[in-house]
Amino acid sequence: MRLLIGIFAVFLSVVSASAEDKLTAAIASIDADVVFMRHALAPGFGDPAHFALENCATQRNLDSVGRKQAMEIGAEIRRSATNFTEVLSSEWCRCKETAELLGLGPWTPFSGLNSFFQDFADKDVVLEKLEQKLRQLEPGVSLMVTHQVIIRSVTGQAVGSGEFIAFNTRTNEARKFRLD
């Protein structure tokens, strides 16, 4: 009887831990190979007319709430059972700062994740680069920090700041979730 109670207690702790690991659960639910994340909170709408990719002062950026949000999300990711094979970021400063503040280790800027919302990047070029990347993924799960327009174009779903979409590139299944 004690053995049975002990096994049941272990089972409950595993189930409880799994239920709290939303990231791993979302990935497993659809066998996702990509997780798209919209950058953390950057107040405003779009970018200023004088936008320049190489100058963060000309862009809409994370505020203190967005920085805190990115750090808290990063802590949740590190507590999860998921290890990403790569972390890619749009070249926009708010995405790069989000990727850095997640604290997951090295990440790489990738122009196939850049926003075409205000035509600061060419939509067709961006989506072709991203589609090519999605066809050539390494085994495992990639994290891609990007923008609402990219995520919606690929998955058909809208996301808020700091939200995620687990995505299976083979079946096009998508699962939206939050960690914060």
Secondary structure, 3 states (H helix, E strand, C coil): CHHHHHHHHHHHHHHHHHHHCHHHHHHHHHCCCEEEEECCCCCCCCCCCCCECCEHHHCCCCCHHHHHHHHHHHHHHHHCCCCCCEEEECCCHHHHHHHHHHCCCCCEECHHHCCCCCCCCCHHHHHHHHHHHHHCCCCCCEEEEECHHHHHHHHCCCCCCCCEEEECCCCCCEEEECCC
